Amino acid sequence: MKRATLRSLPLVCLLASGLGASAFAQTSAAAASSATASGPSKVAVINFQAAVAQTNEGQRNFTELQKKYEPKRTQLKTQSDEIDTLKKELQASGDKLSDADRQTRLRTIDEKEKALQRAGEDASNDFQSEMQQTYQQLAEKVYGSLQSYAESNGYTVVLDAATAQNQAPVILWANKGTDITAAVIQAYNTKSGIPAPPTPVPSAPTPSHTTHTAPKQ
């Protein structure tokens, strides 16, 4: 039976659901059509999902969310280890158990596996729901900074480079100078006043224990 566990998924995968970005892409597409009809336009490109996740507030909020679910991950790991132990004990028993005892142990293992799967699925659903809500709330605020930045710098159209295919527009090529992702992140960080999260201090390398042998005479 496949076990459902709560994993710490990369933010990029979780944010790829495109929450908030779909409506933004549709607005950009409409603006692009209007600008094309009225004359030349100044176009910018942004990876909107990455911009939201990489703001200081986004890094802080998503890190806190990961920490919130750490106890649940530990609990699921403990349940999984218990099941593995029961399976090993059953296998090691060989023919020493009666059929009745063996069936009892198999039922216990099966019940614990089902309980683990349910708990894992519930935790995963709760985690993803909170992740989506956290992203959506922050995306709305970052969009405000994007809009202000675009207007201040004379951009007519801003296209989302991370928009999923068939949600349009799809960008096949863009000059690096048109990418305003970093600029919008900086603008939002300045507006929010939230400092950058501390950089993790790398742990010192563990010295290897090498056995030295005397050279042959």
HUMODA-V559355 format. One record per backbone hydrogen bond with DSSP energy under -0.5 kcal/mol. CO is the residue of the C=O (numbers start at 1). NH is the residue of the N-H. E is the energy in kcal/mol with one decimal. If there is no record, write none. Layout:
co=[CO/CO]
nh=[NH/NH]
e=[E/E]
This chain:
co=[3/5/7/10/10/11/12/13/14/15/18/18/20/21/22/23/24/25/26/27/28/29/30/31/32/33/34/35/41/42/42/44/45/46/46/46/47/48/49/50/51/52/55/56/57/58/59/60/61/62/63/64/65/67/67/69/70/71/72/73/74/75/76/77/78/79/80/81/82/83/84/85/86/87/88/89/90/91/93/94/98/99/100/101/102/103/104/105/106/107/108/109/110/111/112/113/114/115/116/117/118/119/120/121/122/123/124/125/126/127/128/129/130/131/132/133/134/135/136/137/138/139/140/141/142/143/144/145/146/147/148/149/150/151/157/159/159/160/164/169/170/175/176/178/178/180/181/182/183/184/185/186/187/188/189/193/200/205/208/210]
nh=[5/7/9/13/14/15/16/16/17/18/21/22/24/25/26/27/28/29/30/31/32/33/34/35/36/37/38/39/43/156/157/159/180/48/161/162/51/52/53/54/55/55/59/60/61/62/63/64/65/66/67/68/69/70/71/73/74/75/76/77/78/79/80/81/82/83/84/85/86/87/88/89/90/91/92/93/94/94/96/97/102/103/104/105/106/107/108/109/110/111/112/113/114/115/116/117/118/119/120/121/122/123/124/125/126/127/128/129/130/131/132/133/134/135/136/137/138/139/140/141/142/143/144/145/146/147/148/149/150/151/152/153/155/154/44/46/161/163/167/171/172/178/179/45/180/184/185/186/187/188/189/190/191/192/193/195/202/207/210/212]
e=[-0.6/-0.7/-1.5/-0.5/-1.7/-2.8/-0.7/-0.5/-0.8/-1.9/-0.6/-1.7/-1.4/-2.8/-2.2/-2.1/-2.3/-2.6/-2.1/-2.2/-2.4/-2.1/-2.0/-2.7/-2.3/-1.7/-1.6/-1.6/-0.7/-2.4/-1.7/-2.9/-2.7/-1.1/-2.5/-0.6/-2.3/-2.3/-2.2/-2.1/-0.7/-0.8/-2.7/-2.1/-2.8/-2.7/-1.7/-2.3/-1.8/-2.0/-2.1/-2.0/-1.3/-1.1/-0.5/-2.0/-2.3/-2.3/-2.5/-2.2/-2.1/-2.2/-2.3/-2.4/-2.1/-1.9/-2.1/-2.2/-2.2/-2.2/-2.2/-2.4/-2.2/-2.4/-2.4/-1.3/-0.7/-0.7/-2.3/-0.5/-2.6/-2.4/-2.1/-2.3/-2.4/-2.2/-2.0/-2.4/-2.4/-2.5/-2.2/-2.3/-2.2/-2.2/-2.3/-2.4/-2.4/-2.4/-2.6/-2.4/-2.5/-2.4/-2.4/-2.4/-2.4/-2.5/-2.5/-2.2/-2.2/-2.4/-2.4/-2.1/-2.6/-2.4/-2.7/-2.3/-1.8/-3.0/-1.8/-0.9/-2.6/-2.3/-1.0/-1.3/-2.4/-2.7/-2.1/-2.6/-2.8/-2.3/-2.4/-1.7/-2.5/-1.0/-2.4/-2.5/-0.7/-1.1/-1.8/-0.5/-0.6/-2.2/-1.5/-3.2/-0.7/-2.5/-2.2/-2.4/-2.3/-2.5/-2.5/-2.2/-2.0/-3.1/-2.0/-0.5/-0.6/-0.5/-1.0/-0.6]
